[in-house]
Amino acid sequence: MRPSRGWTKKCGFSGEQIIGMIKEYEAGVKAKELCQKYVISDATLHKYKAKFGGMNVSDAKKLTATKSTERSTNGFYT
């Protein structure tokens, strides 16, 4: 039987947190351990690695700032 609504938690990690996860992975921590630590799937970890792999924390902040300015100029969130 399927649990009622709300059984999954959709957590939004910030770009800085995701880059921290990737740095841990590159430092030699196994993917399985990271997935258990942050409660994400292996596929999600690899998706994050593909998207944020070569970035620094400052790059992630620029990306976030760019997205927020796009939202404000489109008028969706004003």
All heavy atoms as a GROMACS GRO file, in nm:
protein
  608
    1MET      N    1   0.084  -0.118   0.000
    1MET     CA    2   0.000   0.000   0.000
    1MET      C    3   0.088   0.124   0.000
    1MET      O    4   0.188   0.131   0.069
    1MET     CB    5  -0.088  -0.003   0.124
    1MET     CG    6  -0.202   0.088   0.114
    1MET     SD    7  -0.316   0.047   0.249
    1MET     CE    8  -0.407   0.192   0.247
    2ARG      N    9   0.051   0.222  -0.076
    2ARG     CA   10   0.129   0.344  -0.089
    2ARG      C   11   0.100   0.438   0.028
    2ARG      O   12  -0.016   0.459   0.064
    2ARG     CB   13   0.093   0.412  -0.220
    2ARG     CG   14   0.178   0.529  -0.251
    2ARG     CD   15   0.147   0.582  -0.386
    2ARG     NE   16   0.236   0.692  -0.415
    2ARG     CZ   17   0.226   0.770  -0.519
    2ARG    NH1   18   0.130   0.748  -0.606
    2ARG    NH2   19   0.310   0.867  -0.538
    3PRO      N   20   0.206   0.495   0.086
    3PRO     CA   21   0.184   0.590   0.196
    3PRO      C   22   0.110   0.715   0.150
    3PRO      O   23   0.104   0.746   0.031
    3PRO     CB   24   0.324   0.626   0.241
    3PRO     CG   25   0.414   0.524   0.183
    3PRO     CD   26   0.345   0.470   0.062
    4SER      N   27   0.054   0.787   0.245
    4SER     CA   28  -0.020   0.908   0.212
    4SER      C   29   0.074   1.016   0.160
    4SER      O   30   0.195   1.003   0.165
    4SER     CB   31  -0.094   0.958   0.336
    4SER     OG   32   0.000   0.994   0.434
    5ARG      N   33   0.017   1.123   0.112
    5ARG     CA   34   0.096   1.234   0.059
    5ARG      C   35   0.192   1.285   0.165
    5ARG      O   36   0.164   1.283   0.283
    5ARG     CB   37   0.006   1.348   0.015
    5ARG     CG   38  -0.077   1.312  -0.105
    5ARG     CD   39  -0.139   1.434  -0.157
    5ARG     NE   40  -0.040   1.495  -0.246
    5ARG     CZ   41  -0.066   1.589  -0.331
    5ARG    NH1   42  -0.186   1.639  -0.338
    5ARG    NH2   43   0.026   1.637  -0.410
    6GLY      N   44   0.304   1.336   0.119
    6GLY     CA   45   0.401   1.392   0.210
    6GLY      C   46   0.504   1.291   0.258
    6GLY      O   47   0.583   1.321   0.346
    7TRP      N   48   0.505   1.174   0.202
    7TRP     CA   49   0.599   1.071   0.247
    7TRP      C   50   0.739   1.092   0.193
    7TRP      O   51   0.834   1.039   0.247
    7TRP     CB   52   0.549   0.931   0.215
    7TRP     CG   53   0.531   0.903   0.069
    7TRP    CD1   54   0.426   0.937  -0.009
    7TRP    CD2   55   0.621   0.836  -0.017
    7TRP    NE1   56   0.444   0.896  -0.138
    7TRP    CE2   57   0.564   0.832  -0.145
    7TRP    CE3   58   0.746   0.776   0.001
    7TRP    CZ2   59   0.627   0.773  -0.253
    7TRP    CZ3   60   0.807   0.717  -0.106
    7TRP    CH2   61   0.748   0.715  -0.231
    8THR      N   62   0.753   1.173   0.089
    8THR     CA   63   0.885   1.204   0.039
    8THR      C   64   0.919   1.348   0.073
    8THR      O   65   0.833   1.435   0.073
    8THR     CB   66   0.895   1.187  -0.114
    8THR    OG1   67   0.800   1.271  -0.176
    8THR    CG2   68   0.872   1.044  -0.154
    9LYS      N   69   1.042   1.369   0.103
    9LYS     CA   70   1.088   1.503   0.138
    9LYS      C   71   1.165   1.559   0.020
    9LYS      O   72   1.262   1.499  -0.025
    9LYS     CB   73   1.177   1.498   0.261
    9LYS     CG   74   1.229   1.633   0.302
    9LYS     CD   75   1.321   1.622   0.420
    9LYS     CE   76   1.379   1.759   0.448
    9LYS     NZ   77   1.490   1.750   0.542
   10LYS      N   78   1.123   1.670  -0.031
   10LYS     CA   79   1.193   1.734  -0.140
   10LYS      C   80   1.278   1.845  -0.080
   10LYS      O   81   1.228   1.946  -0.036
   10LYS     CB   82   1.096   1.790  -0.242
   10LYS     CG   83   1.166   1.845  -0.362
   10LYS     CD   84   1.079   1.837  -0.482
   10LYS     CE   85   1.164   1.874  -0.601
   10LYS     NZ   86   1.113   1.823  -0.721
   11CYS      N   87   1.405   1.819  -0.074
   11CYS     CA   88   1.497   1.913  -0.011
   11CYS      C   89   1.577   1.983  -0.119
   11CYS      O   90   1.632   1.919  -0.209
   11CYS     CB   91   1.591   1.837   0.082
   11CYS     SG   92   1.705   1.942   0.167
   12GLY      N   93   1.583   2.111  -0.112
   12GLY     CA   94   1.660   2.185  -0.208
   12GLY      C   95   1.795   2.223  -0.150
   12GLY      O   96   1.802   2.303  -0.058
   13PHE      N   97   1.900   2.162  -0.199
   13PHE     CA   98   2.033   2.197  -0.155
   13PHE      C   99   2.078   2.322  -0.228
   13PHE      O  100   2.049   2.341  -0.346
   13PHE     CB  101   2.133   2.084  -0.184
   13PHE     CG  102   2.112   1.961  -0.100
   13PHE    CD1  103   2.057   1.847  -0.156
   13PHE    CD2  104   2.148   1.960   0.033
   13PHE    CE1  105   2.038   1.733  -0.080
   13PHE    CE2  106   2.129   1.846   0.109
   13PHE     CZ  107   2.074   1.733   0.054
   14SER      N  108   2.153   2.406  -0.159
   14SER     CA  109   2.208   2.524  -0.225
   14SER      C  110   2.326   2.481  -0.312
   14SER      O  111   2.380   2.372  -0.297
   14SER     CB  112   2.253   2.626  -0.122
   14SER     OG  113   2.366   2.578  -0.051
   15GLY      N  114   2.365   2.570  -0.402
   15GLY     CA  115   2.479   2.541  -0.488
   15GLY      C  116   2.606   2.517  -0.408
   15GLY      O  117   2.687   2.431  -0.442
   16GLU      N  118   2.622   2.592  -0.300
   16GLU     CA  119   2.740   2.575  -0.215
   16GLU      C  120   2.742   2.437  -0.151
   16GLU      O  121   2.847   2.372  -0.141
   16GLU     CB  122   2.744   2.683  -0.107
   16GLU     CG  123   2.766   2.823  -0.160
   16GLU     CD  124   2.637   2.892  -0.203
   16GLU    OE1  125   2.528   2.834  -0.186
   16GLU    OE2  126   2.647   3.004  -0.256
   17GLN      N  127   2.626   2.390  -0.106
   17GLN     CA  128   2.618   2.258  -0.044
   17GLN      C  129   2.648   2.148  -0.146
   17GLN      O  130   2.717   2.051  -0.116
   17GLN     CB  131   2.480   2.236   0.017
   17GLN     CG  132   2.454   2.323   0.137
   17GLN     CD  133   2.310   2.314   0.184
   17GLN    OE1  134   2.218   2.305   0.101
   17GLN    NE2  135   2.289   2.318   0.313
   18ILE      N  136   2.596   2.164  -0.267
   18ILE     CA  137   2.620   2.065  -0.371
   18ILE      C  138   2.767   2.060  -0.408
   18ILE      O  139   2.825   1.951  -0.423
   18ILE     CB  140   2.532   2.095  -0.495
   18ILE    CG1  141   2.384   2.078  -0.461
   18ILE    CG2  142   2.571   2.005  -0.611
   18ILE    CD1  143   2.290   2.128  -0.566
   19ILE      N  144   2.830   2.175  -0.419
   19ILE     CA  145   2.973   2.177  -0.450
   19ILE      C  146   3.053   2.113  -0.337
   19ILE      O  147   3.151   2.043  -0.362
   19ILE     CB  148   3.018   2.322  -0.478
   19ILE    CG1  149   2.957   2.368  -0.611
   19ILE    CG2  150   3.170   2.333  -0.482
   19ILE    CD1  151   2.976   2.512  -0.642
   20GLY      N  152   3.009   2.132  -0.213
   20GLY     CA  153   3.074   2.065  -0.101
   20GLY      C  154   3.065   1.914  -0.112
   20GLY      O  155   3.161   1.842  -0.084
   21MET      N  156   2.948   1.865  -0.154
   21MET     CA  157   2.930   1.721  -0.175
   21MET      C  158   3.026   1.670  -0.282
   21MET      O  159   3.090   1.566  -0.265
   21MET     CB  160   2.788   1.690  -0.221
   21MET     CG  161   2.682   1.703  -0.120
   21MET     SD  162   2.524   1.658  -0.198
   21MET     CE  163   2.416   1.773  -0.119
   22ILE      N  164   3.037   1.744  -0.391
   22ILE     CA  165   3.124   1.703  -0.501
   22ILE      C  166   3.269   1.704  -0.458
   22ILE      O  167   3.345   1.613  -0.493
   22ILE     CB  168   3.099   1.794  -0.624
   22ILE    CG1  169   2.958   1.772  -0.676
   22ILE    CG2  170   3.201   1.765  -0.733
   22ILE    CD1  171   2.913   1.873  -0.777
   23LYS      N  172   3.309   1.804  -0.379
   23LYS     CA  173   3.446   1.810  -0.329
   23LYS      C  174   3.477   1.690  -0.240
   23LYS      O  175   3.586   1.632  -0.248
   23LYS     CB  176   3.470   1.939  -0.250
   23LYS     CG  177   3.454   2.064  -0.330
   23LYS     CD  178   3.571   2.091  -0.418
   23LYS     CE  179   3.551   2.225  -0.489
   23LYS     NZ  180   3.647   2.250  -0.591
   24GLU      N  181   3.382   1.650  -0.157
   24GLU     CA  182   3.399   1.530  -0.074
   24GLU      C  183   3.417   1.407  -0.162
   24GLU      O  184   3.501   1.322  -0.137
   24GLU     CB  185   3.279   1.509   0.018
   24GLU     CG  186   3.272   1.604   0.134
   24GLU     CD  187   3.155   1.574   0.224
   24GLU    OE1  188   3.143   1.460   0.272
   24GLU    OE2  189   3.073   1.666   0.246
   25TYR      N  190   3.334   1.398  -0.267
   25TYR     CA  191   3.340   1.284  -0.358
   25TYR      C  192   3.476   1.279  -0.428
   25TYR      O  193   3.537   1.173  -0.439
   25TYR     CB  194   3.227   1.295  -0.461
   25TYR     CG  195   3.223   1.182  -0.561
   25TYR    CD1  196   3.182   1.054  -0.524
   25TYR    CD2  197   3.258   1.204  -0.694
   25TYR    CE1  198   3.176   0.952  -0.616
   25TYR    CE2  199   3.253   1.102  -0.787
   25TYR     CZ  200   3.213   0.976  -0.748
   25TYR     OH  201   3.208   0.874  -0.839
   26GLU      N  202   3.525   1.394  -0.472
   26GLU     CA  203   3.654   1.400  -0.539
   26GLU      C  204   3.770   1.374  -0.444
   26GLU      O  205   3.878   1.333  -0.486
   26GLU     CB  206   3.671   1.536  -0.608
   26GLU     CG  207   3.578   1.554  -0.726
   26GLU     CD  208   3.580   1.694  -0.784
   26GLU    OE1  209   3.638   1.785  -0.721
   26GLU    OE2  210   3.522   1.712  -0.893
   27ALA      N  211   3.749   1.398  -0.314
   27ALA     CA  212   3.852   1.374  -0.214
   27ALA      C  213   3.865   1.226  -0.179
   27ALA      O  214   3.957   1.188  -0.108
   27ALA     CB  215   3.825   1.455  -0.089
   28GLY      N  216   3.771   1.145  -0.228
   28GLY     CA  217   3.783   1.002  -0.208
   28GLY      C  218   3.673   0.936  -0.127
   28GLY      O  219   3.676   0.816  -0.104
   29VAL      N  220   3.574   1.014  -0.083
   29VAL     CA  221   3.462   0.955  -0.011
   29VAL      C  222   3.376   0.879  -0.112
   29VAL      O  223   3.350   0.928  -0.222
   29VAL     CB  224   3.378   1.065   0.059
   29VAL    CG1  225   3.260   1.005   0.131
   29VAL    CG2  226   3.465   1.144   0.156
   30LYS      N  227   3.335   0.760  -0.076
   30LYS     CA  228   3.256   0.678  -0.168
   30LYS      C  229   3.117   0.738  -0.190
   30LYS      O  230   3.060   0.800  -0.101
   30LYS     CB  231   3.243   0.536  -0.113
   30LYS     CG  232   3.375   0.463  -0.108
   30LYS     CD  233   3.357   0.321  -0.060
   30LYS     CE  234   3.490   0.251  -0.058
   30LYS     NZ  235   3.478   0.112  -0.014
   31ALA      N  236   3.067   0.716  -0.309
   31ALA     CA  237   2.936   0.770  -0.346
   31ALA      C  238   2.826   0.716  -0.255
   31ALA      O  239   2.736   0.790  -0.214
   31ALA     CB  240   2.905   0.737  -0.491
   32LYS      N  241   2.835   0.591  -0.218
   32LYS     CA  242   2.734   0.531  -0.132
   32LYS      C  243   2.729   0.600   0.004
   32LYS      O  244   2.622   0.626   0.058
   32LYS     CB  245   2.762   0.382  -0.115
   32LYS     CG  246   2.660   0.308  -0.034
   32LYS     CD  247   2.692   0.160  -0.027
   32LYS     CE  248   2.589   0.089   0.057
   32LYS     NZ  249   2.617  -0.055   0.066
   33GLU      N  250   2.847   0.633   0.058
   33GLU     CA  251   2.853   0.701   0.188
   33GLU      C  252   2.795   0.841   0.180
   33GLU      O  253   2.724   0.886   0.270
   33GLU     CB  254   2.997   0.707   0.237
   33GLU     CG  255   3.056   0.572   0.271
   33GLU     CD  256   3.204   0.579   0.305
   33GLU    OE1  257   3.257   0.691   0.324
   33GLU    OE2  258   3.267   0.472   0.314
   34LEU      N  259   2.825   0.912   0.071
   34LEU     CA  260   2.770   1.046   0.053
   34LEU      C  261   2.619   1.043   0.038
   34LEU      O  262   2.549   1.128   0.093
   34LEU     CB  263   2.832   1.114  -0.069
   34LEU     CG  264   2.972   1.170  -0.052
   34LEU    CD1  265   3.022   1.225  -0.185
   34LEU    CD2  266   2.975   1.278   0.052
   35CYS      N  267   2.570   0.946  -0.036
   35CYS     CA  268   2.425   0.935  -0.056
   35CYS      C  269   2.354   0.908   0.076
   35CYS      O  270   2.247   0.964   0.102
   35CYS     CB  271   2.395   0.825  -0.157
   35CYS     SG  272   2.450   0.865  -0.323
   36GLN      N  273   2.413   0.826   0.161
   36GLN     CA  274   2.354   0.800   0.291
   36GLN      C  275   2.362   0.923   0.381
   36GLN      O  276   2.268   0.954   0.454
   36GLN     CB  277   2.422   0.682   0.358
   36GLN     CG  278   2.391   0.550   0.293
   36GLN     CD  279   2.470   0.435   0.354
   36GLN    OE1  280   2.561   0.454   0.432
   36GLN    NE2  281   2.432   0.312   0.316
   37LYS      N  282   2.474   0.993   0.375
   37LYS     CA  283   2.494   1.111   0.460
   37LYS      C  284   2.395   1.222   0.426
   37LYS      O  285   2.337   1.284   0.515
   37LYS     CB  286   2.637   1.162   0.442
   37LYS     CG  287   2.671   1.284   0.524
   37LYS     CD  288   2.815   1.325   0.502
   37LYS     CE  289   2.851   1.452   0.576
   37LYS     NZ  290   2.990   1.492   0.554
   38TYR      N  291   2.374   1.248   0.297
   38TYR     CA  292   2.288   1.358   0.254
   38TYR      C  293   2.148   1.313   0.215
   38TYR      O  294   2.067   1.396   0.172
   38TYR     CB  295   2.353   1.432   0.137
   38TYR     CG  296   2.480   1.504   0.177
   38TYR    CD1  297   2.605   1.455   0.140
   38TYR    CD2  298   2.475   1.620   0.252
   38TYR    CE1  299   2.720   1.520   0.176
   38TYR    CE2  300   2.590   1.686   0.290
   38TYR     CZ  301   2.713   1.636   0.252
   38TYR     OH  302   2.828   1.700   0.289
   39VAL      N  303   2.120   1.185   0.225
   39VAL     CA  304   1.990   1.125   0.193
   39VAL      C  305   1.947   1.162   0.051
   39VAL      O  306   1.843   1.224   0.026
   39VAL     CB  307   1.882   1.166   0.296
   39VAL    CG1  308   1.757   1.080   0.277
   39VAL    CG2  309   1.932   1.152   0.438
   40ILE      N  310   2.034   1.127  -0.043
   40ILE     CA  311   2.005   1.144  -0.185
   40ILE      C  312   2.035   1.013  -0.256
   40ILE      O  313   2.102   0.927  -0.202
   40ILE     CB  314   2.088   1.259  -0.248
   40ILE    CG1  315   2.238   1.234  -0.230
   40ILE    CG2  316   2.048   1.393  -0.190
   40ILE    CD1  317   2.327   1.332  -0.304
   41SER      N  318   1.987   1.000  -0.378
   41SER     CA  319   2.014   0.879  -0.454
   41SER      C  320   2.147   0.892  -0.528
   41SER      O  321   2.201   1.002  -0.544
   41SER     CB  322   1.902   0.853  -0.556
   41SER     OG  323   1.906   0.951  -0.657
   42ASP      N  324   2.197   0.780  -0.572
   42ASP     CA  325   2.322   0.779  -0.649
   42ASP      C  326   2.305   0.858  -0.778
   42ASP      O  327   2.395   0.931  -0.820
   42ASP     CB  328   2.362   0.634  -0.678
   42ASP     CG  329   2.499   0.622  -0.739
   42ASP    OD1  330   2.594   0.683  -0.684
   42ASP    OD2  331   2.512   0.554  -0.843
   43ALA      N  332   2.189   0.846  -0.840
   43ALA     CA  333   2.163   0.918  -0.965
   43ALA      C  334   2.164   1.069  -0.941
   43ALA      O  335   2.215   1.145  -1.023
   43ALA     CB  336   2.028   0.876  -1.023
   44THR      N  337   2.109   1.113  -0.828
   44THR     CA  338   2.108   1.256  -0.796
   44THR      C  339   2.249   1.307  -0.776
   44THR      O  340   2.285   1.415  -0.824
   44THR     CB  341   2.025   1.281  -0.669
   44THR    OG1  342   1.892   1.236  -0.692
   44THR    CG2  343   2.022   1.428  -0.634
   45LEU      N  344   2.332   1.230  -0.708
   45LEU     CA  345   2.472   1.271  -0.687
   45LEU      C  346   2.544   1.288  -0.820
   45LEU      O  347   2.613   1.388  -0.842
   45LEU     CB  348   2.545   1.169  -0.600
   45LEU     CG  349   2.693   1.198  -0.576
   45LEU    CD1  350   2.712   1.325  -0.495
   45LEU    CD2  351   2.759   1.080  -0.506
   46HIS      N  352   2.524   1.195  -0.911
   46HIS     CA  353   2.590   1.204  -1.041
   46HIS      C  354   2.531   1.316  -1.127
   46HIS      O  355   2.602   1.377  -1.207
   46HIS     CB  356   2.587   1.070  -1.111
   46HIS     CG  357   2.678   0.970  -1.045
   46HIS    ND1  358   2.814   0.979  -1.052
   46HIS    CD2  359   2.652   0.863  -0.966
   46HIS    CE1  360   2.869   0.881  -0.982
   46HIS    NE2  361   2.772   0.810  -0.928
   47LYS      N  362   2.403   1.346  -1.109
   47LYS     CA  363   2.342   1.459  -1.179
   47LYS      C  364   2.402   1.590  -1.128
   47LYS      O  365   2.436   1.678  -1.208
   47LYS     CB  366   2.190   1.459  -1.157
   47LYS     CG  367   2.117   1.572  -1.226
   47LYS     CD  368   1.967   1.562  -1.208
   47LYS     CE  369   1.932   1.597  -1.065
   47LYS     NZ  370   1.787   1.609  -1.042
   48TYR      N  371   2.419   1.601  -0.997
   48TYR     CA  372   2.484   1.718  -0.940
   48TYR      C  373   2.627   1.731  -0.990
   48TYR      O  374   2.673   1.840  -1.020
   48TYR     CB  375   2.486   1.711  -0.788
   48TYR     CG  376   2.354   1.732  -0.718
   48TYR    CD1  377   2.336   1.692  -0.586
   48TYR    CD2  378   2.246   1.793  -0.782
   48TYR    CE1  379   2.216   1.712  -0.520
   48TYR    CE2  380   2.126   1.812  -0.716
   48TYR     CZ  381   2.112   1.772  -0.584
   48TYR     OH  382   1.994   1.791  -0.518
   49LYS      N  383   2.697   1.618  -0.998
   49LYS     CA  384   2.836   1.620  -1.044
   49LYS      C  385   2.844   1.668  -1.188
   49LYS      O  386   2.934   1.744  -1.224
   49LYS     CB  387   2.899   1.482  -1.030
   49LYS     CG  388   3.048   1.479  -1.056
   49LYS     CD  389   3.104   1.342  -1.024
   49LYS     CE  390   3.252   1.338  -1.044
   49LYS     NZ  391   3.294   1.335  -1.182
   50ALA      N  392   2.749   1.627  -1.270
   50ALA     CA  393   2.748   1.670  -1.410
   50ALA      C  394   2.718   1.820  -1.422
   50ALA      O  395   2.774   1.889  -1.507
   50ALA     CB  396   2.645   1.590  -1.489
   51LYS      N  397   2.631   1.870  -1.336
   51LYS     CA  398   2.591   2.009  -1.345
   51LYS      C  399   2.690   2.104  -1.278
   51LYS      O  400   2.720   2.211  -1.331
   51LYS     CB  401   2.453   2.027  -1.280
   51LYS     CG  402   2.395   2.165  -1.297
   51LYS     CD  403   2.253   2.172  -1.245
   51LYS     CE  404   2.195   2.310  -1.265
   51LYS     NZ  405   2.058   2.320  -1.213
   52PHE      N  406   2.743   2.066  -1.161
   52PHE     CA  407   2.826   2.155  -1.082
   52PHE      C  408   2.972   2.110  -1.074
   52PHE      O  409   3.048   2.163  -0.994
   52PHE     CB  410   2.772   2.165  -0.939
   52PHE     CG  411   2.638   2.231  -0.928
   52PHE    CD1  412   2.522   2.155  -0.925
   52PHE    CD2  413   2.626   2.368  -0.918
   52PHE    CE1  414   2.397   2.215  -0.913
   52PHE    CE2  415   2.503   2.429  -0.907
   52PHE     CZ  416   2.388   2.352  -0.904
   53GLY      N  417   3.012   2.014  -1.156
   53GLY     CA  418   3.144   1.952  -1.144
   53GLY      C  419   3.263   2.045  -1.145
   53GLY      O  420   3.350   2.034  -1.062
   54GLY      N  421   3.270   2.140  -1.235
   54GLY     CA  422   3.388   2.224  -1.244
   54GLY      C  423   3.374   2.358  -1.176
   54GLY      O  424   3.456   2.447  -1.196
   55MET      N  425   3.271   2.375  -1.096
   55MET     CA  426   3.243   2.506  -1.037
   55MET      C  427   3.308   2.523  -0.900
   55MET      O  428   3.331   2.427  -0.828
   55MET     CB  429   3.093   2.526  -1.020
   55MET     CG  430   3.017   2.545  -1.144
   55MET     SD  431   2.848   2.590  -1.103
   55MET     CE  432   2.778   2.603  -1.263
   56ASN      N  433   3.333   2.650  -0.867
   56ASN     CA  434   3.371   2.688  -0.732
   56ASN      C  435   3.247   2.744  -0.663
   56ASN      O  436   3.143   2.763  -0.726
   56ASN     CB  437   3.479   2.797  -0.735
   56ASN     CG  438   3.607   2.746  -0.794
   56ASN    OD1  439   3.642   2.630  -0.777
   56ASN    ND2  440   3.678   2.833  -0.864
   57VAL      N  441   3.260   2.774  -0.535
   57VAL     CA  442   3.147   2.829  -0.461
   57VAL      C  443   3.106   2.965  -0.519
   57VAL      O  444   2.988   2.995  -0.531
   57VAL     CB  445   3.182   2.842  -0.311
   57VAL    CG1  446   3.073   2.912  -0.235
   57VAL    CG2  447   3.206   2.704  -0.252
   58SER      N  448   3.204   3.045  -0.561
   58SER     CA  449   3.171   3.176  -0.618
   58SER      C  450   3.095   3.162  -0.749
   58SER      O  451   3.006   3.242  -0.780
   58SER     CB  452   3.298   3.258  -0.640
   58SER     OG  453   3.385   3.192  -0.728
   59ASP      N  454   3.126   3.058  -0.827
   59ASP     CA  455   3.053   3.033  -0.952
   59ASP      C  456   2.908   2.999  -0.922
   59ASP      O  457   2.816   3.042  -0.994
   59ASP     CB  458   3.117   2.920  -1.031
   59ASP     CG  459   3.256   2.953  -1.079
   59ASP    OD1  460   3.287   3.073  -1.095
   59ASP    OD2  461   3.335   2.859  -1.100
   60ALA      N  462   2.884   2.921  -0.818
   60ALA     CA  463   2.748   2.883  -0.782
   60ALA      C  464   2.669   3.005  -0.736
   60ALA      O  465   2.551   3.018  -0.766
   60ALA     CB  466   2.750   2.776  -0.674
   61LYS      N  467   2.735   3.095  -0.664
   61LYS     CA  468   2.666   3.217  -0.619
   61LYS      C  469   2.628   3.303  -0.738
   61LYS      O  470   2.521   3.363  -0.741
   61LYS     CB  471   2.755   3.294  -0.522
   61LYS     CG  472   2.766   3.229  -0.386
   61LYS     CD  473   2.852   3.310  -0.293
   61LYS     CE  474   2.864   3.241  -0.158
   61LYS     NZ  475   2.948   3.314  -0.065
   62LYS      N  476   2.716   3.311  -0.839
   62LYS     CA  477   2.686   3.388  -0.959
   62LYS      C  478   2.567   3.327  -1.033
   62LYS      O  479   2.480   3.397  -1.084
   62LYS     CB  480   2.807   3.392  -1.052
   62LYS     CG  481   2.920   3.478  -1.002
   62LYS     CD  482   3.037   3.469  -1.097
   62LYS     CE  483   3.160   3.536  -1.041
   62LYS     NZ  484   3.278   3.516  -1.127
   63LEU      N  485   2.564   3.192  -1.039
   63LEU     CA  486   2.454   3.123  -1.105
   63LEU      C  487   2.322   3.152  -1.035
   63LEU      O  488   2.221   3.181  -1.098
   63LEU     CB  489   2.480   2.973  -1.108
   63LEU     CG  490   2.377   2.885  -1.175
   63LEU    CD1  491   2.371   2.913  -1.324
   63LEU    CD2  492   2.408   2.739  -1.151
   64THR      N  493   2.323   3.150  -0.902
   64THR     CA  494   2.203   3.178  -0.825
   64THR      C  495   2.159   3.322  -0.846
   64THR      O  496   2.040   3.349  -0.862
   64THR     CB  497   2.230   3.153  -0.675
   64THR    OG1  498   2.276   3.019  -0.659
   64THR    CG2  499   2.105   3.171  -0.592
   65ALA      N  500   2.254   3.415  -0.847
   65ALA     CA  501   2.221   3.555  -0.868
   65ALA      C  502   2.162   3.577  -1.007
   65ALA      O  503   2.066   3.654  -1.023
   65ALA     CB  504   2.344   3.641  -0.849
   66THR      N  505   2.216   3.509  -1.106
   66THR     CA  506   2.166   3.522  -1.242
   66THR      C  507   2.022   3.472  -1.252
   66THR      O  508   1.937   3.536  -1.313
   66THR     CB  509   2.255   3.444  -1.340
   66THR    OG1  510   2.388   3.491  -1.327
   66THR    CG2  511   2.208   3.462  -1.482
   67LYS      N  512   1.994   3.360  -1.188
   67LYS     CA  513   1.859   3.305  -1.193
   67LYS      C  514   1.760   3.397  -1.123
   67LYS      O  515   1.647   3.414  -1.169
   67LYS     CB  516   1.856   3.166  -1.130
   67LYS     CG  517   1.915   3.060  -1.217
   67LYS     CD  518   1.895   2.923  -1.157
   67LYS     CE  519   1.953   2.816  -1.249
   67LYS     NZ  520   1.929   2.682  -1.196
   68SER      N  521   1.801   3.458  -1.012
   68SER     CA  522   1.709   3.546  -0.940
   68SER      C  523   1.680   3.672  -1.020
   68SER      O  524   1.568   3.723  -1.019
   68SER     CB  525   1.764   3.581  -0.803
   68SER     OG  526   1.880   3.658  -0.814
   69THR      N  527   1.779   3.724  -1.094
   69THR     CA  528   1.753   3.842  -1.176
   69THR      C  529   1.664   3.806  -1.295
   69THR      O  530   1.581   3.887  -1.336
   69THR     CB  531   1.884   3.906  -1.227
   69THR    OG1  532   1.960   3.810  -1.297
   69THR    CG2  533   1.964   3.963  -1.113
   70GLU      N  534   1.680   3.686  -1.349
   70GLU     CA  535   1.593   3.643  -1.459
   70GLU      C  536   1.449   3.633  -1.412
   70GLU      O  537   1.357   3.671  -1.483
   70GLU     CB  538   1.640   3.508  -1.514
   70GLU     CG  539   1.766   3.514  -1.595
   70GLU     CD  540   1.814   3.377  -1.639
   70GLU    OE1  541   1.747   3.276  -1.606
   70GLU    OE2  542   1.918   3.370  -1.706
   71ARG      N  543   1.430   3.582  -1.291
   71ARG     CA  544   1.294   3.570  -1.238
   71ARG      C  545   1.230   3.707  -1.220
   71ARG      O  546   1.113   3.725  -1.251
   71ARG     CB  547   1.296   3.496  -1.104
   71ARG     CG  548   1.323   3.351  -1.116
   71ARG     CD  549   1.323   3.286  -0.980
   71ARG     NE  550   1.360   3.147  -0.991
   71ARG     CZ  551   1.424   3.079  -0.899
   71ARG    NH1  552   1.456   3.136  -0.785
   71ARG    NH2  553   1.455   2.952  -0.917
   72SER      N  554   1.308   3.802  -1.170
   72SER     CA  555   1.251   3.934  -1.146
   72SER      C  556   1.222   4.007  -1.277
   72SER      O  557   1.125   4.083  -1.285
   72SER     CB  558   1.345   4.016  -1.058
   72SER     OG  559   1.466   4.042  -1.123
   73THR      N  560   1.303   3.987  -1.379
   73THR     CA  561   1.278   4.056  -1.505
   73THR      C  562   1.162   3.993  -1.582
   73THR      O  563   1.096   4.061  -1.659
   73THR     CB  564   1.403   4.055  -1.595
   73THR    OG1  565   1.446   3.921  -1.617
   73THR    CG2  566   1.514   4.136  -1.532
   74ASN      N  567   1.135   3.866  -1.560
   74ASN     CA  568   1.023   3.801  -1.630
   74ASN      C  569   0.890   3.842  -1.570
   74ASN      O  570   0.787   3.828  -1.634
   74ASN     CB  571   1.036   3.648  -1.623
   74ASN     CG  572   1.143   3.598  -1.717
   74ASN    OD1  573   1.179   3.664  -1.812
   74ASN    ND2  574   1.192   3.479  -1.689
   75GLY      N  575   0.889   3.886  -1.446
   75GLY     CA  576   0.765   3.931  -1.385
   75GLY      C  577   0.684   3.821  -1.321
   75GLY      O  578   0.574   3.845  -1.276
   76PHE      N  579   0.736   3.700  -1.316
   76PHE     CA  580   0.660   3.590  -1.257
   76PHE      C  581   0.650   3.601  -1.106
   76PHE      O  582   0.552   3.562  -1.047
   76PHE     CB  583   0.723   3.455  -1.292
   76PHE     CG  584   0.706   3.418  -1.436
   76PHE    CD1  585   0.816   3.408  -1.520
   76PHE    CD2  586   0.581   3.392  -1.488
   76PHE    CE1  587   0.801   3.373  -1.652
   76PHE    CE2  588   0.566   3.358  -1.621
   76PHE     CZ  589   0.675   3.348  -1.703
   77TYR      N  590   0.753   3.652  -1.044
   77TYR     CA  591   0.758   3.652  -0.898
   77TYR      C  592   0.751   3.791  -0.838
   77TYR      O  593   0.793   3.815  -0.729
   77TYR     CB  594   0.887   3.583  -0.851
   77TYR     CG  595   0.893   3.439  -0.895
   77TYR    CD1  596   0.967   3.400  -1.007
   77TYR    CD2  597   0.823   3.342  -0.826
   77TYR    CE1  598   0.970   3.268  -1.047
   77TYR    CE2  599   0.826   3.209  -0.866
   77TYR     CZ  600   0.899   3.174  -0.976
   77TYR     OH  601   0.902   3.043  -1.015
   78THR      N  602   0.698   3.885  -0.910
   78THR     CA  603   0.689   4.021  -0.858
   78THR      C  604   0.551   4.053  -0.811
   78THR      O  605   0.455   3.990  -0.838
   78THR     CB  606   0.732   4.126  -0.963
   78THR    OG1  607   0.650   4.109  -1.079
   78THR    CG2  608   0.877   4.112  -0.996
   0.00000   0.00000   0.00000
